[in-house]
């Protein structure tokens, strides 16, 4: 289905990170949201959705990329945009930082 957004669960992402897989995590939330909770300890980088068009050259199309936001909506929209620009190895983090907090790291702050 053309509109389907490829997703990765938080459990699968955590397992892959623990194995040492090279995955670029791009957080598309705004800076104030990043300050509340983020995945920086796993190498996540903040490129807000509002800046993506101007900063797309910072995202290597050859990398495997996981996009993340609060719940998965914005990152799903960014995923579709990147796919339209030829990015092939891109995933949406299912449930976003909220799912990460619920399932992986309960002490991560929620908002």
C-alpha positions in Angstrom: 0.0 0.0 0.0 1.5 3.3 -1.1 0.4 5.3 2.0 1.8 2.7 4.5 4.4 4.1 6.9 7.1 1.6 7.7 7.3 1.5 11.5 9.6 0.0 14.1 8.5 -0.7 17.6 10.4 0.7 20.6 11.3 -2.8 21.7 12.8 -3.6 18.3 14.7 -0.3 18.2 16.1 -0.9 21.7 17.1 -4.4 20.9 18.9 -3.2 17.7 20.6 -0.4 19.5 21.8 -2.8 22.2 23.2 -5.1 19.5 25.2 -2.1 18.2 23.3 -1.7 14.9 24.1 1.7 13.3 20.9 3.6 13.2 20.5 7.3 12.9 17.7 8.5 15.2 16.2 11.9 14.1 13.9 13.6 16.6 11.5 15.9 14.7 9.9 17.6 17.7 10.6 21.2 18.7 13.5 22.2 21.0 11.2 22.7 24.1 9.9 19.1 23.7 13.5 17.7 23.3 14.4 19.4 26.6 11.6 17.4 28.4 12.7 14.0 27.2 14.9 12.7 24.4 17.0 9.8 23.2 20.3 11.6 23.0 22.0 8.8 24.9 21.4 6.7 21.9 22.8 9.3 19.5 19.5 10.9 18.6 19.7 14.3 16.9 17.1 17.1 16.9 16.0 18.3 13.5 12.6 19.9 14.1 9.9 19.2 11.5 9.7 23.0 11.1 13.4 23.1 10.0 13.6 19.9 8.0 13.4 21.3 4.5 16.3 23.7 5.3 18.3 21.0 7.1 17.7 17.9 4.9 21.4 17.8 3.9 22.2 16.8 7.5 20.4 13.5 7.0 22.4 10.9 5.1 20.2 9.0 2.6 22.6 6.1 2.9 22.0 5.6 6.6 19.3 3.6 8.2 17.1 6.2 9.8 14.5 6.1 12.6 12.3 9.2 12.9 10.8 10.0 16.2 8.4 12.5 17.7 6.0 12.5 20.7 3.5 9.9 19.5 4.5 9.0 15.9 2.3 11.5 13.9 4.8 14.2 12.9 7.6 11.6 12.4 5.2 9.7 10.1 4.7 12.9 8.0 8.4 13.5 7.8 9.0 9.9 6.8 6.7 10.3 3.8 8.5 13.5 2.8 11.9 11.8 3.0 10.6 8.8 1.0 9.5 11.3 -1.7 13.1 12.6 -1.7 14.5 9.1 -2.3 15.3 8.0 1.3 14.7 4.2 1.3 15.9 3.0 4.7 13.6 5.0 6.9 11.3 4.0 9.8 8.8 5.7 12.0 9.2 5.0 15.7 5.8 3.5 16.6 4.3 5.5 19.5 7.2 7.9 19.7 8.8 9.0 22.9 5.6 8.2 24.8 5.9 4.5 23.9 9.6 4.6 24.8 8.7 6.0 28.2 5.9 3.4 28.7 7.8 0.3 27.5 11.5 0.9 27.8 12.4 3.7 30.2 9.6 4.6 32.6 11.5 7.4 34.2 11.5 9.4 31.0 9.3 12.4 31.5 6.0 12.6 29.7 4.1 15.6 28.5 
